[in-house]
Amino acid sequence: MNSVAIIGGGPAGLIAADRLAATHEVHVYEQGRTLGRKFLVAGEGGLNITNSAAGEELIAHYSPPDRMREILEAFGPAELRAWLEGLGVPPYVGSSGRVFPERGIKPAEVLKAIMERVNDNGVFVHTDHRFVGFDDEVRPLVEHAGTRAVIEAKIVVFALGGASWPKTGSTGTWTKHFESIGVRTVPFRASNCGVEVDLSDAIRVHAGKPLKNVAVSCGERSVRGEVTITEYGLEGNAIYPLVPAIREALEAGAAEITLDLKPDLTAEQIDDKLKDAAWKERMSALRLDRPSVTLLKTFTPFERYVDGRTMAEDVKRVQIPVTGLRPIAEAISTVGGIALDQVSPNLSLIMHPHLFVAGEMLDWDAPTGGFLLQGAFSTGHWAAAAIVKR
Ligand SMILES: Cc1cc2nc3c(=O)[nH]c(=O)nc-3n(C[C@H](O)[C@H](O)[C@H](O)COP(=O)(O)OP(=O)(O)OC[C@H]3O[C@@H](n4cnc5c(N)ncnc54)[C@H](O)[C@@H]3O)c2cc1C
C-alpha cells in the first residue's frame, strides 16, 4: 500500500484521511496535542456545519466561484450530510438553511465520531508533530519532542488552516516554508470579522445588544440579518458577508456601510406611521429600540434629525463610516494563504505535484452560514479523490 501523509488535523485533513484510508496507508501529523480544535471552537455557538443551498446558489457564496465549482459539485452539502449520517451524526436544517448536527449532539461528539472513523480505518495519528519546513528534495520536515524527521511519504496533503484564532493551532506561520520552495502565498487578511466604527459612549452603553432584522449594505451588496453593537464597532451575520466589500473599500481609501433599520417597510409606509405620532412618540410608533435610536441619532446630521421631515428616509439610510476591520486573531476566518494560481485543478502544487493543499490554507473566501466548514471538507475530499485517481 502506498502511504500518504496529511499534515494538519482539522476538518480538511480529517476528511482527506477518511477518503484515503481504503486505498492508502495514511498518517496524519498535527502540531497540537489534540485534533480539530478550531472545529470545536466553531461549535461553541452551535455547530453550523453546512448549508442547504445547492447548485449556483451555493457556488455564489464562494470566492472565487469558478475555482470552487467542481469541488463543491463533487462533494457539496448533500454529500457532507450523507457522510455525517454515515458517522451516526444526523444533521438537521435550521433557520435560513443553516445545517447543524441534530439537536443535543455536541461538537465534541461529532469530532469523536470522525476520530473513531479514522481510527477504525487504520489511520495513524501523530499529535505533537509540527511541520517546520522542507528538505532539499522538497520532503516535509516535522518536529516532535525536539527531534526533526523527514516525512518519506510520496504524496502529502497539507491542511494547515488559515490564521485566525491562533490558539487553536491555525497560526498561518507556515507560509514562509512554502515561499522557500517557490510557492507564492497571499498575505492573510481577516474575513467574517467585526468592523471598527468610531462610536460615542452613548452607543457603547449598548455593547452586546443586537439589532434584529436589519439590512446592511456596502457598495452593491446588501444583507439582511442581525447586527450587534460592540465596544469597538459592529459585528454579526449581517456584517460578515460584507467584509470583502468593506475590505476593498478600505483599501481604496474609505469605507461606509448603510443600515436600514426597517427593511420590511418602505419610506412611504414609515411616513404613514409617523404622520399622526407626536414628536416624542415617533420612535415607539416605529417600534425602534434604544440601541437603534441611538445609532440613528448619532449618524444622522443633527439638524436633519431635529427637523424630522426626512425621518422615514433616514431610518432606512443610516450611513456609518467604517475605520477598519478587526484583527485577524479575532476573525472567524481568513483569506490569503496559498495563491490559487499555484495549484492545479486537482489541488496539487503546480511546481511540486506530490504536494496537495486543502482547506482554509488556500486563498478562497466564503461567509458564515456553514459555508466555511463545507469548503474545508469539500477541498479535503477533492484532494483525496485526486490522489486515489492518480
Ligand atoms: C469562532 C469561530 C467560529 C466558527 N464557526 C463556524 C461555523 O459555524 N460554520 C462554519 O462553516 N465555519 C465556522 N468557522 C470556520 C471553520 O472552523 C474553519 O473554516 C475550519 O476549521 C477550517 O478547517 P481547516 O481544516 O482548513 O483548518 P483548521 O480547522 O484550522 O485546522 C488546521 C489544523 O492544522 C494544524 N496545523 C497548523 N499549522 C501546523 C504545523 N505547522 N504543523 C502541524 N499542524 C499544523 C492546526 O493545529 C489545526 O489543527 C468558525 C471559526 C471560528 C474561529
PDBQT file of the ligand as one rigid body, heavy atoms in Angstrom, charges set to zero:
ROOT
HETATM    1  C1  LIG A 401     -15.060  31.346  16.380  1.00  0.00    +0.000 C 
HETATM    2  C2  LIG A 401     -15.227  30.543  15.098  1.00  0.00    +0.000 A 
HETATM    3  C3  LIG A 401     -16.491  30.113  14.734  1.00  0.00    +0.000 A 
HETATM    4  C4  LIG A 401     -16.668  29.417  13.529  1.00  0.00    +0.000 A 
HETATM    5  N1  LIG A 401     -17.913  28.997  13.200  1.00  0.00    +0.000 NA
HETATM    6  C5  LIG A 401     -18.104  28.332  12.047  1.00  0.00    +0.000 A 
HETATM    7  C6  LIG A 401     -19.384  27.845  11.707  1.00  0.00    +0.000 A 
HETATM    8  O1  LIG A 401     -20.340  27.922  12.495  1.00  0.00    +0.000 OA
HETATM    9  N2  LIG A 401     -19.546  27.250  10.486  1.00  0.00    +0.000 N 
HETATM   10  C7  LIG A 401     -18.516  27.116   9.602  1.00  0.00    +0.000 A 
HETATM   11  O2  LIG A 401     -18.718  26.608   8.496  1.00  0.00    +0.000 OA
HETATM   12  N3  LIG A 401     -17.258  27.503   9.937  1.00  0.00    +0.000 NA
HETATM   13  C8  LIG A 401     -17.037  28.099  11.125  1.00  0.00    +0.000 A 
HETATM   14  N4  LIG A 401     -15.772  28.506  11.465  1.00  0.00    +0.000 N 
HETATM   15  C9  LIG A 401     -14.655  28.302  10.499  1.00  0.00    +0.000 C 
HETATM   16  C10 LIG A 401     -14.127  26.847  10.486  1.00  0.00    +0.000 C 
HETATM   17  O3  LIG A 401     -13.883  26.412  11.807  1.00  0.00    +0.000 OA
HETATM   18  C11 LIG A 401     -12.849  26.771   9.648  1.00  0.00    +0.000 C 
HETATM   19  O4  LIG A 401     -13.098  27.315   8.368  1.00  0.00    +0.000 OA
HETATM   20  C12 LIG A 401     -12.349  25.336   9.510  1.00  0.00    +0.000 C 
HETATM   21  O5  LIG A 401     -11.995  24.817  10.783  1.00  0.00    +0.000 OA
HETATM   22  C13 LIG A 401     -11.138  25.257   8.581  1.00  0.00    +0.000 C 
HETATM   23  O6  LIG A 401     -10.740  23.912   8.507  1.00  0.00    +0.000 OA
HETATM   24  P1  LIG A 401      -9.258  23.508   8.073  1.00  0.00    +0.000 P 
HETATM   25  O7  LIG A 401      -9.168  22.032   8.205  1.00  0.00    +0.000 OA
HETATM   26  O8  LIG A 401      -8.940  24.125   6.781  1.00  0.00    +0.000 OA
HETATM   27  O9  LIG A 401      -8.294  24.212   9.132  1.00  0.00    +0.000 OA
HETATM   28  P2  LIG A 401      -8.259  24.168  10.723  1.00  0.00    +0.000 P 
HETATM   29  O10 LIG A 401      -9.533  23.739  11.295  1.00  0.00    +0.000 OA
HETATM   30  O11 LIG A 401      -7.732  25.498  11.109  1.00  0.00    +0.000 OA
HETATM   31  O12 LIG A 401      -7.189  23.038  11.031  1.00  0.00    +0.000 OA
HETATM   32  C14 LIG A 401      -5.825  23.204  10.698  1.00  0.00    +0.000 C 
HETATM   33  C15 LIG A 401      -5.003  22.292  11.583  1.00  0.00    +0.000 C 
HETATM   34  O13 LIG A 401      -3.628  22.343  11.154  1.00  0.00    +0.000 OA
HETATM   35  C16 LIG A 401      -2.796  22.349  12.296  1.00  0.00    +0.000 C 
HETATM   36  N5  LIG A 401      -1.524  22.985  11.957  1.00  0.00    +0.000 N 
HETATM   37  C17 LIG A 401      -1.301  24.288  11.647  1.00  0.00    +0.000 A 
HETATM   38  N6  LIG A 401       0.000  24.503  11.449  1.00  0.00    +0.000 NA
HETATM   39  C18 LIG A 401       0.630  23.302  11.641  1.00  0.00    +0.000 A 
HETATM   40  C19 LIG A 401       2.003  22.861  11.578  1.00  0.00    +0.000 A 
HETATM   41  N7  LIG A 401       2.998  23.722  11.303  1.00  0.00    +0.000 N 
HETATM   42  N8  LIG A 401       2.274  21.550  11.802  1.00  0.00    +0.000 NA
HETATM   43  C20 LIG A 401       1.275  20.658  12.097  1.00  0.00    +0.000 A 
HETATM   44  N9  LIG A 401      -0.023  21.030  12.199  1.00  0.00    +0.000 NA
HETATM   45  C21 LIG A 401      -0.336  22.328  11.967  1.00  0.00    +0.000 A 
HETATM   46  C22 LIG A 401      -3.568  23.165  13.321  1.00  0.00    +0.000 C 
HETATM   47  O14 LIG A 401      -3.121  22.912  14.622  1.00  0.00    +0.000 OA
HETATM   48  C23 LIG A 401      -5.004  22.705  13.053  1.00  0.00    +0.000 C 
HETATM   49  O15 LIG A 401      -5.358  21.617  13.855  1.00  0.00    +0.000 OA
HETATM   50  C24 LIG A 401     -15.555  29.149  12.680  1.00  0.00    +0.000 A 
HETATM   51  C25 LIG A 401     -14.283  29.552  13.071  1.00  0.00    +0.000 A 
HETATM   52  C26 LIG A 401     -14.108  30.242  14.277  1.00  0.00    +0.000 A 
HETATM   53  C27 LIG A 401     -12.731  30.678  14.688  1.00  0.00    +0.000 C 
ENDROOT
TORSDOF 0
